[in-house]
Amino acid sequence: MNAVAKFTVADCQARKGRHSIPFLTTYDYPMTRLLDEAGVPFLLVGDSLGMVVLGYPDTTQVTLDDMEHHVRACARARPRALLGADLPIGTYTTPEQAVASARRLQAAGAEYVKAEGGRAILPQVRAIVAAGIPFLGHLGMLPQHVREEGGYHVKGRRPEEAAALVADARALQEAGAFAVVLELVTPPVAAEITRALAIPTIGIGSGPDCDGQILVIHDLVGLFPWFTPRFVKPQAQCGAAIRQAAQAWMQSLPGKPAA
Ligand code: KIV
């Protein structure tokens, strides 16, 4: 029997400008196994874990211990997909800390790490890449900064903001990032960055012209039905299906005569 080839960072990069690259988030063993069986090639244990699994209002309370715990669960699925993980807030404030944190996620099973920011975190990115750990960038709306920013705002509307995004993206590429996530970037600016870079851009709420797209799996399958971002069209209603299954089971229980 032929062994099934593992997806790699090189496979992701080879799709630059050729096919839309699908990325999804995952947080546990069964979801990782299901998405892998569906053929999703690129997976991220996102720190969106904080909202869609742990019940926090945003990502700012997620710890490295939380991420390690969930990366280990996902890695137990031994996916063919490339499996990476977010460095949570406060775990990459210096190059030394960034490498130590990235190594912990790598030991838990992450094959790449992602962190938020551009030129502001370049020494950390260079150190992670020098340590031999593949790095995925993240620009645009940075969820770990949602409290300072007062919400999830679209980026790149003002010319100076657009120019800063392009400069940040080029800097991440030069520092060795293998691809860059663009979150809530205006579609024209996301398209400009995509043209400017030799590495893939992966969009989320940033229009159709990125090299790939990433979604939070709970948004895609309706598993967090209390909030759906405006750019997501859910393909399933798992939340409603769970409620219905629980209600159907309760109604099927045999009735007992009152004592
Ligand atoms: O935490 C996350 O899930 C993410 C992606 C959606 C880009 O950062």
py3Dmol code that shows the C-alpha trace and the ligand (Angstrom):
import py3Dmol

protein = """\
ATOM      1  CA  MET A   1       0.000   0.000   0.000  1.00  0.00           C
ATOM      2  CA  ASN A   2       1.290   3.501  -0.858  1.00  0.00           C
ATOM      3  CA  ALA A   3       1.901   5.744   2.118  1.00  0.00           C
ATOM      4  CA  VAL A   4      -0.141   8.937   1.742  1.00  0.00           C
ATOM      5  CA  ALA A   5       2.139  11.948   1.337  1.00  0.00           C
ATOM      6  CA  LYS A   6       2.151  14.499   4.103  1.00  0.00           C
ATOM      7  CA  PHE A   7       1.360  18.132   3.205  1.00  0.00           C
ATOM      8  CA  THR A   8       4.324  20.389   3.770  1.00  0.00           C
ATOM      9  CA  VAL A   9       5.243  24.048   3.920  1.00  0.00           C
ATOM     10  CA  ALA A  10       6.737  23.594   0.425  1.00  0.00           C
ATOM     11  CA  ASP A  11       3.345  22.321  -0.848  1.00  0.00           C
ATOM     12  CA  CYS A  12       1.712  25.465   0.514  1.00  0.00           C
ATOM     13  CA  GLN A  13       4.297  27.695  -1.157  1.00  0.00           C
ATOM     14  CA  ALA A  14       4.050  25.790  -4.458  1.00  0.00           C
ATOM     15  CA  ARG A  15       0.387  26.828  -4.687  1.00  0.00           C
ATOM     16  CA  LYS A  16       1.237  30.550  -4.777  1.00  0.00           C
ATOM     17  CA  GLY A  17      -0.829  32.101  -7.568  1.00  0.00           C
ATOM     18  CA  ARG A  18      -2.012  28.686  -8.820  1.00  0.00           C
ATOM     19  CA  HIS A  19      -4.821  27.244  -6.704  1.00  0.00           C
ATOM     20  CA  SER A  20      -6.810  28.720  -3.842  1.00  0.00           C
ATOM     21  CA  ILE A  21      -5.127  27.319  -0.729  1.00  0.00           C
ATOM     22  CA  PRO A  22      -7.646  26.056   1.883  1.00  0.00           C
ATOM     23  CA  PHE A  23      -6.801  26.497   5.561  1.00  0.00           C
ATOM     24  CA  LEU A  24      -9.191  25.741   8.438  1.00  0.00           C
ATOM     25  CA  THR A  25      -8.819  25.973  12.180  1.00  0.00           C
ATOM     26  CA  THR A  26      -9.107  22.918  14.410  1.00  0.00           C
ATOM     27  CA  TYR A  27      -8.944  22.480  18.165  1.00  0.00           C
ATOM     28  CA  ASP A  28      -9.305  18.783  19.036  1.00  0.00           C
ATOM     29  CA  TYR A  29      -8.788  15.183  17.933  1.00  0.00           C
ATOM     30  CA  PRO A  30     -12.140  14.378  16.243  1.00  0.00           C
ATOM     31  CA  MET A  31     -12.306  17.653  14.307  1.00  0.00           C
ATOM     32  CA  THR A  32      -8.713  17.241  13.100  1.00  0.00           C
ATOM     33  CA  ARG A  33      -9.433  13.690  12.009  1.00  0.00           C
ATOM     34  CA  LEU A  34     -12.651  14.680  10.217  1.00  0.00           C
ATOM     35  CA  LEU A  35     -11.046  17.617   8.396  1.00  0.00           C
ATOM     36  CA  ASP A  36      -8.069  15.477   7.449  1.00  0.00           C
ATOM     37  CA  GLU A  37     -10.389  12.766   6.101  1.00  0.00           C
ATOM     38  CA  ALA A  38     -12.180  15.493   4.111  1.00  0.00           C
ATOM     39  CA  GLY A  39      -8.829  16.308   2.476  1.00  0.00           C
ATOM     40  CA  VAL A  40      -8.224  19.745   4.004  1.00  0.00           C
ATOM     41  CA  PRO A  41      -4.472  20.195   3.492  1.00  0.00           C
ATOM     42  CA  PHE A  42      -3.647  22.991   5.954  1.00  0.00           C
ATOM     43  CA  LEU A  43      -4.819  23.253   9.557  1.00  0.00           C
ATOM     44  CA  LEU A  44      -4.238  25.787  12.319  1.00  0.00           C
ATOM     45  CA  VAL A  45      -4.873  25.394  16.017  1.00  0.00           C
ATOM     46  CA  GLY A  46      -5.891  29.047  16.288  1.00  0.00           C
ATOM     47  CA  ASP A  47      -6.046  30.995  19.506  1.00  0.00           C
ATOM     48  CA  SER A  48      -9.667  31.613  18.434  1.00  0.00           C
ATOM     49  CA  LEU A  49      -9.799  28.551  20.701  1.00  0.00           C
ATOM     50  CA  GLY A  50     -10.418  31.156  23.419  1.00  0.00           C
ATOM     51  CA  MET A  51     -13.799  32.161  21.986  1.00  0.00           C
ATOM     52  CA  VAL A  52     -15.188  29.115  20.197  1.00  0.00           C
ATOM     53  CA  VAL A  53     -14.044  26.417  22.671  1.00  0.00           C
ATOM     54  CA  LEU A  54     -13.085  27.999  26.002  1.00  0.00           C
ATOM     55  CA  GLY A  55     -15.883  30.591  26.270  1.00  0.00           C
ATOM     56  CA  TYR A  56     -13.747  33.740  26.621  1.00  0.00           C
ATOM     57  CA  PRO A  57     -14.860  36.988  24.937  1.00  0.00           C
ATOM     58  CA  ASP A  58     -11.658  37.210  22.854  1.00  0.00           C
ATOM     59  CA  THR A  59      -8.219  35.597  22.410  1.00  0.00           C
ATOM     60  CA  THR A  60      -6.426  37.593  25.081  1.00  0.00           C
ATOM     61  CA  GLN A  61      -6.825  35.063  27.909  1.00  0.00           C
ATOM     62  CA  VAL A  62      -5.502  32.068  25.982  1.00  0.00           C
ATOM     63  CA  THR A  63      -2.275  30.700  27.475  1.00  0.00           C
ATOM     64  CA  LEU A  64       0.581  28.641  26.083  1.00  0.00           C
ATOM     65  CA  ASP A  65      -0.596  25.770  28.323  1.00  0.00           C
ATOM     66  CA  ASP A  66      -4.056  25.971  26.670  1.00  0.00           C
ATOM     67  CA  MET A  67      -2.480  25.902  23.218  1.00  0.00           C
ATOM     68  CA  GLU A  68      -0.159  22.999  24.059  1.00  0.00           C
ATOM     69  CA  HIS A  69      -3.063  20.970  25.434  1.00  0.00           C
ATOM     70  CA  HIS A  70      -5.122  21.422  22.254  1.00  0.00           C
ATOM     71  CA  VAL A  71      -2.194  21.014  19.844  1.00  0.00           C
ATOM     72  CA  ARG A  72      -1.398  17.676  21.504  1.00  0.00           C
ATOM     73  CA  ALA A  73      -5.005  16.521  21.023  1.00  0.00           C
ATOM     74  CA  CYS A  74      -4.978  17.550  17.344  1.00  0.00           C
ATOM     75  CA  ALA A  75      -1.580  15.953  16.720  1.00  0.00           C
ATOM     76  CA  ARG A  76      -2.887  12.622  18.085  1.00  0.00           C
ATOM     77  CA  ALA A  77      -4.987  12.467  14.879  1.00  0.00           C
ATOM     78  CA  ARG A  78      -1.659  12.228  12.976  1.00  0.00           C
ATOM     79  CA  PRO A  79      -3.097  14.286  10.115  1.00  0.00           C
ATOM     80  CA  ARG A  80      -1.791  14.222   6.606  1.00  0.00           C
ATOM     81  CA  ALA A  81      -2.561  17.972   6.728  1.00  0.00           C
ATOM     82  CA  LEU A  82       0.137  20.393   7.779  1.00  0.00           C
ATOM     83  CA  LEU A  83      -0.765  21.259  11.378  1.00  0.00           C
ATOM     84  CA  GLY A  84       0.318  24.553  12.939  1.00  0.00           C
ATOM     85  CA  ALA A  85      -0.517  26.629  15.988  1.00  0.00           C
ATOM     86  CA  ASP A  86      -0.831  30.197  17.205  1.00  0.00           C
ATOM     87  CA  LEU A  87       1.616  31.649  19.679  1.00  0.00           C
ATOM     88  CA  PRO A  88      -0.782  33.228  22.182  1.00  0.00           C
ATOM     89  CA  ILE A  89      -0.499  36.798  23.446  1.00  0.00           C
ATOM     90  CA  GLY A  90       2.448  37.512  25.743  1.00  0.00           C
ATOM     91  CA  THR A  91       4.455  34.475  24.640  1.00  0.00           C
ATOM     92  CA  TYR A  92       6.649  36.186  22.007  1.00  0.00           C
ATOM     93  CA  THR A  93       7.641  39.519  23.506  1.00  0.00           C
ATOM     94  CA  THR A  94      11.394  38.856  22.996  1.00  0.00           C
ATOM     95  CA  PRO A  95      13.240  36.676  20.457  1.00  0.00           C
ATOM     96  CA  GLU A  96      14.337  34.270  23.239  1.00  0.00           C
ATOM     97  CA  GLN A  97      10.807  33.915  24.602  1.00  0.00           C
ATOM     98  CA  ALA A  98       9.411  33.510  21.070  1.00  0.00           C
ATOM     99  CA  VAL A  99      11.769  30.624  20.304  1.00  0.00           C
ATOM    100  CA  ALA A 100      11.124  28.933  23.670  1.00  0.00           C
ATOM    101  CA  SER A 101       7.333  29.219  23.165  1.00  0.00           C
ATOM    102  CA  ALA A 102       7.529  28.023  19.559  1.00  0.00           C
ATOM    103  CA  ARG A 103       9.623  25.030  20.673  1.00  0.00           C
ATOM    104  CA  ARG A 104       6.961  24.084  23.225  1.00  0.00           C
ATOM    105  CA  LEU A 105       4.258  24.139  20.536  1.00  0.00           C
ATOM    106  CA  GLN A 106       6.544  22.205  18.196  1.00  0.00           C
ATOM    107  CA  ALA A 107       7.138  19.548  20.882  1.00  0.00           C
ATOM    108  CA  ALA A 108       3.337  19.297  21.290  1.00  0.00           C
ATOM    109  CA  GLY A 109       2.994  18.551  17.556  1.00  0.00           C
ATOM    110  CA  ALA A 110       2.832  21.898  15.718  1.00  0.00           C
ATOM    111  CA  GLU A 111       4.674  21.845  12.416  1.00  0.00           C
ATOM    112  CA  TYR A 112       4.652  25.647  12.107  1.00  0.00           C
ATOM    113  CA  VAL A 113       3.756  28.571  14.351  1.00  0.00           C
ATOM    114  CA  LYS A 114       1.897  31.819  13.689  1.00  0.00           C
ATOM    115  CA  ALA A 115       2.187  35.141  15.500  1.00  0.00           C
ATOM    116  CA  GLU A 116       0.520  38.507  14.979  1.00  0.00           C
ATOM    117  CA  GLY A 117       2.365  41.577  13.716  1.00  0.00           C
ATOM    118  CA  GLY A 118       4.805  42.807  11.101  1.00  0.00           C
ATOM    119  CA  ARG A 119       7.886  44.984  11.577  1.00  0.00           C
ATOM    120  CA  ALA A 120       7.098  45.219  15.320  1.00  0.00           C
ATOM    121  CA  ILE A 121       7.952  41.534  15.825  1.00  0.00           C
ATOM    122  CA  LEU A 122      10.654  41.057  13.178  1.00  0.00           C
ATOM    123  CA  PRO A 123      13.461  40.027  15.624  1.00  0.00           C
ATOM    124  CA  GLN A 124      11.120  37.352  17.018  1.00  0.00           C
ATOM    125  CA  VAL A 125      10.230  36.112  13.504  1.00  0.00           C
ATOM    126  CA  ARG A 126      13.905  35.948  12.496  1.00  0.00           C
ATOM    127  CA  ALA A 127      14.760  34.030  15.685  1.00  0.00           C
ATOM    128  CA  ILE A 128      11.940  31.497  15.154  1.00  0.00           C
ATOM    129  CA  VAL A 129      12.983  30.943  11.528  1.00  0.00           C
ATOM    130  CA  ALA A 130      16.673  30.669  12.544  1.00  0.00           C
ATOM    131  CA  ALA A 131      15.639  27.979  15.048  1.00  0.00           C
ATOM    132  CA  GLY A 132      14.306  25.963  12.098  1.00  0.00           C
ATOM    133  CA  ILE A 133      10.602  26.415  12.922  1.00  0.00           C
ATOM    134  CA  PRO A 134       8.405  27.411   9.945  1.00  0.00           C
ATOM    135  CA  PHE A 135       6.639  30.729  10.572  1.00  0.00           C
ATOM    136  CA  LEU A 136       3.246  31.949   9.306  1.00  0.00           C
ATOM    137  CA  GLY A 137       2.691  35.727   9.532  1.00  0.00           C
ATOM    138  CA  HIS A 138      -0.567  37.476  10.462  1.00  0.00           C
ATOM    139  CA  LEU A 139      -1.334  41.082   9.423  1.00  0.00           C
ATOM    140  CA  GLY A 140      -4.381  43.325   9.236  1.00  0.00           C
ATOM    141  CA  MET A 141      -6.803  43.080  12.128  1.00  0.00           C
ATOM    142  CA  LEU A 142      -4.801  41.528  14.960  1.00  0.00           C
ATOM    143  CA  PRO A 143      -7.254  39.833  17.368  1.00  0.00           C
ATOM    144  CA  GLN A 144      -4.713  39.846  20.217  1.00  0.00           C
ATOM    145  CA  HIS A 145      -4.951  43.702  20.089  1.00  0.00           C
ATOM    146  CA  VAL A 146      -8.764  43.851  19.991  1.00  0.00           C
ATOM    147  CA  ARG A 147      -8.999  45.509  23.404  1.00  0.00           C
ATOM    148  CA  GLU A 148      -6.658  48.434  22.533  1.00  0.00           C
ATOM    149  CA  GLU A 149      -8.391  48.766  19.157  1.00  0.00           C
ATOM    150  CA  GLY A 150     -11.907  48.706  20.606  1.00  0.00           C
ATOM    151  CA  GLY A 151     -13.250  46.098  18.170  1.00  0.00           C
ATOM    152  CA  TYR A 152     -12.615  44.188  14.964  1.00  0.00           C
ATOM    153  CA  HIS A 153     -12.025  46.936  12.382  1.00  0.00           C
ATOM    154  CA  VAL A 154     -11.204  46.615   8.682  1.00  0.00           C
ATOM    155  CA  LYS A 155      -7.592  47.607   7.871  1.00  0.00           C
ATOM    156  CA  GLY A 156      -6.098  49.355   4.850  1.00  0.00           C
ATOM    157  CA  ARG A 157      -8.748  52.004   4.187  1.00  0.00           C
ATOM    158  CA  ARG A 158      -6.369  54.944   4.732  1.00  0.00           C
ATOM    159  CA  PRO A 159      -3.421  55.210   2.277  1.00  0.00           C
ATOM    160  CA  GLU A 160      -0.821  55.307   5.085  1.00  0.00           C
ATOM    161  CA  GLU A 161      -2.374  52.194   6.689  1.00  0.00           C
ATOM    162  CA  ALA A 162      -2.322  50.407   3.310  1.00  0.00           C
ATOM    163  CA  ALA A 163       1.343  51.367   2.758  1.00  0.00           C
ATOM    164  CA  ALA A 164       2.238  50.118   6.265  1.00  0.00           C
ATOM    165  CA  LEU A 165       0.537  46.773   5.558  1.00  0.00           C
ATOM    166  CA  VAL A 166       2.493  46.328   2.316  1.00  0.00           C
ATOM    167  CA  ALA A 167       5.760  47.215   4.117  1.00  0.00           C
ATOM    168  CA  ASP A 168       4.947  44.799   6.974  1.00  0.00           C
ATOM    169  CA  ALA A 169       4.159  42.009   4.509  1.00  0.00           C
ATOM    170  CA  ARG A 170       7.436  42.529   2.622  1.00  0.00           C
ATOM    171  CA  ALA A 171       9.336  42.573   5.923  1.00  0.00           C
ATOM    172  CA  LEU A 172       7.766  39.277   7.048  1.00  0.00           C
ATOM    173  CA  GLN A 173       8.673  37.686   3.720  1.00  0.00           C
ATOM    174  CA  GLU A 174      12.272  38.908   4.041  1.00  0.00           C
ATOM    175  CA  ALA A 175      12.431  37.579   7.616  1.00  0.00           C
ATOM    176  CA  GLY A 176      11.530  34.106   6.324  1.00  0.00           C
ATOM    177  CA  ALA A 177       7.759  33.721   6.833  1.00  0.00           C
ATOM    178  CA  PHE A 178       6.451  30.969   4.528  1.00  0.00           C
ATOM    179  CA  ALA A 179       3.042  32.665   4.061  1.00  0.00           C
ATOM    180  CA  VAL A 180       1.032  35.533   5.575  1.00  0.00           C
ATOM    181  CA  VAL A 181      -2.546  35.600   6.871  1.00  0.00           C
ATOM    182  CA  LEU A 182      -4.385  38.835   6.003  1.00  0.00           C
ATOM    183  CA  GLU A 183      -7.324  39.390   8.342  1.00  0.00           C
ATOM    184  CA  LEU A 184     -10.018  41.992   7.560  1.00  0.00           C
ATOM    185  CA  VAL A 185      -7.815  43.806   5.037  1.00  0.00           C
ATOM    186  CA  THR A 186      -9.665  45.747   2.320  1.00  0.00           C
ATOM    187  CA  PRO A 187      -9.825  43.539  -0.807  1.00  0.00           C
ATOM    188  CA  PRO A 188      -7.822  45.970  -3.029  1.00  0.00           C
ATOM    189  CA  VAL A 189      -4.989  46.151  -0.472  1.00  0.00           C
ATOM    190  CA  ALA A 190      -5.055  42.359   0.041  1.00  0.00           C
ATOM    191  CA  ALA A 191      -4.783  41.976  -3.748  1.00  0.00           C
ATOM    192  CA  GLU A 192      -1.873  44.441  -3.868  1.00  0.00           C
ATOM    193  CA  ILE A 193      -0.006  42.549  -1.104  1.00  0.00           C
ATOM    194  CA  THR A 194      -0.710  39.255  -2.897  1.00  0.00           C
ATOM    195  CA  ARG A 195       0.860  40.638  -6.092  1.00  0.00           C
ATOM    196  CA  ALA A 196       3.806  42.130  -4.192  1.00  0.00           C
ATOM    197  CA  LEU A 197       4.846  38.927  -2.379  1.00  0.00           C
ATOM    198  CA  ALA A 198       6.490  35.750  -3.653  1.00  0.00           C
ATOM    199  CA  ILE A 199       4.986  33.842  -0.687  1.00  0.00           C
ATOM    200  CA  PRO A 200       1.255  33.007  -0.433  1.00  0.00           C
ATOM    201  CA  THR A 201      -1.265  35.275   1.257  1.00  0.00           C
ATOM    202  CA  ILE A 202      -4.108  33.571   3.156  1.00  0.00           C
ATOM    203  CA  GLY A 203      -7.164  35.794   3.542  1.00  0.00           C
ATOM    204  CA  ILE A 204      -9.903  35.916   6.140  1.00  0.00           C
ATOM    205  CA  GLY A 205     -12.546  38.524   5.389  1.00  0.00           C
ATOM    206  CA  SER A 206     -10.083  40.117   2.921  1.00  0.00           C
ATOM    207  CA  GLY A 207     -11.744  39.418  -0.434  1.00  0.00           C
ATOM    208  CA  PRO A 208     -11.242  36.788  -3.132  1.00  0.00           C
ATOM    209  CA  ASP A 209      -7.788  37.727  -4.458  1.00  0.00           C
ATOM    210  CA  CYS A 210      -5.580  36.187  -1.756  1.00  0.00           C
ATOM    211  CA  ASP A 211      -3.721  32.983  -2.653  1.00  0.00           C
ATOM    212  CA  GLY A 212      -5.682  31.053  -0.013  1.00  0.00           C
ATOM    213  CA  GLN A 213      -8.519  31.411   2.488  1.00  0.00           C
ATOM    214  CA  ILE A 214      -8.793  30.487   6.163  1.00  0.00           C
ATOM    215  CA  LEU A 215     -11.925  30.186   8.279  1.00  0.00           C
ATOM    216  CA  VAL A 216     -12.663  29.263  11.862  1.00  0.00           C
ATOM    217  CA  ILE A 217     -14.217  25.787  11.535  1.00  0.00           C
ATOM    218  CA  HIS A 218     -16.991  26.601  14.035  1.00  0.00           C
ATOM    219  CA  ASP A 219     -18.127  29.479  11.777  1.00  0.00           C
ATOM    220  CA  LEU A 220     -18.092  27.255   8.682  1.00  0.00           C
ATOM    221  CA  VAL A 221     -20.206  24.496  10.228  1.00  0.00           C
ATOM    222  CA  GLY A 222     -22.513  26.561  12.468  1.00  0.00           C
ATOM    223  CA  LEU A 223     -21.040  25.182  15.682  1.00  0.00           C
ATOM    224  CA  PHE A 224     -20.901  28.603  17.376  1.00  0.00           C
ATOM    225  CA  PRO A 225     -24.343  29.819  16.260  1.00  0.00           C
ATOM    226  CA  TRP A 226     -24.458  32.850  18.580  1.00  0.00           C
ATOM    227  CA  PHE A 227     -22.119  34.816  16.291  1.00  0.00           C
ATOM    228  CA  THR A 228     -21.187  34.376  12.624  1.00  0.00           C
ATOM    229  CA  PRO A 229     -18.806  36.858  10.944  1.00  0.00           C
ATOM    230  CA  ARG A 230     -20.428  38.665   8.005  1.00  0.00           C
ATOM    231  CA  PHE A 231     -17.965  37.176   5.466  1.00  0.00           C
ATOM    232  CA  VAL A 232     -18.806  33.530   6.336  1.00  0.00           C
ATOM    233  CA  LYS A 233     -21.539  31.497   4.627  1.00  0.00           C
ATOM    234  CA  PRO A 234     -22.007  28.475   6.938  1.00  0.00           C
ATOM    235  CA  GLN A 235     -22.115  25.161   5.051  1.00  0.00           C
ATOM    236  CA  ALA A 236     -23.806  23.250   7.903  1.00  0.00           C
ATOM    237  CA  GLN A 237     -25.846  23.970  11.039  1.00  0.00           C
ATOM    238  CA  CYS A 238     -24.170  21.690  13.585  1.00  0.00           C
ATOM    239  CA  GLY A 239     -25.373  23.756  16.567  1.00  0.00           C
ATOM    240  CA  ALA A 240     -29.022  23.318  15.553  1.00  0.00           C
ATOM    241  CA  ALA A 241     -28.424  19.608  14.808  1.00  0.00           C
ATOM    242  CA  ILE A 242     -27.008  19.063  18.323  1.00  0.00           C
ATOM    243  CA  ARG A 243     -29.985  20.800  19.965  1.00  0.00           C
ATOM    244  CA  GLN A 244     -32.395  18.706  17.859  1.00  0.00           C
ATOM    245  CA  ALA A 245     -30.575  15.444  18.644  1.00  0.00           C
ATOM    246  CA  ALA A 246     -30.615  16.168  22.392  1.00  0.00           C
ATOM    247  CA  GLN A 247     -34.326  17.048  22.302  1.00  0.00           C
ATOM    248  CA  ALA A 248     -35.222  13.993  20.186  1.00  0.00           C
ATOM    249  CA  TRP A 249     -33.339  11.729  22.604  1.00  0.00           C
ATOM    250  CA  MET A 250     -35.053  13.247  25.667  1.00  0.00           C
ATOM    251  CA  GLN A 251     -38.455  12.765  24.072  1.00  0.00           C
ATOM    252  CA  SER A 252     -37.618   9.132  23.240  1.00  0.00           C
ATOM    253  CA  LEU A 253     -36.932   8.193  26.895  1.00  0.00           C
ATOM    254  CA  PRO A 254     -39.521   5.797  28.344  1.00  0.00           C
ATOM    255  CA  GLY A 255     -42.093   7.572  30.534  1.00  0.00           C
ATOM    256  CA  LYS A 256     -42.325   6.457  34.187  1.00  0.00           C
ATOM    257  CA  PRO A 257     -45.567   6.581  36.140  1.00  0.00           C
ATOM    258  CA  ALA A 258     -45.541   9.354  38.769  1.00  0.00           C
ATOM    259  CA  ALA A 259     -44.717   7.981  42.228  1.00  0.00           C
TER     260      ALA A 259
END
"""
ligand_1 = """\
8
KIV
O -6.986 32.245 15.801
C -7.377 31.992 14.655
O -8.262 31.171 14.448
C -6.744 32.722 13.551
C -7.258 32.527 12.152
C -8.685 32.601 11.953
C -6.500 33.341 11.168
O -5.829 33.424 13.766
"""
view = py3Dmol.view(width=600, height=400)
view.addModel(protein, "pdb")
view.setStyle({"model": 0}, {"cartoon": {"style": "trace"}})
view.addModel(ligand_1, "xyz")
view.setStyle({"model": 1}, {"stick": {}})
view.zoomTo()
view.show()
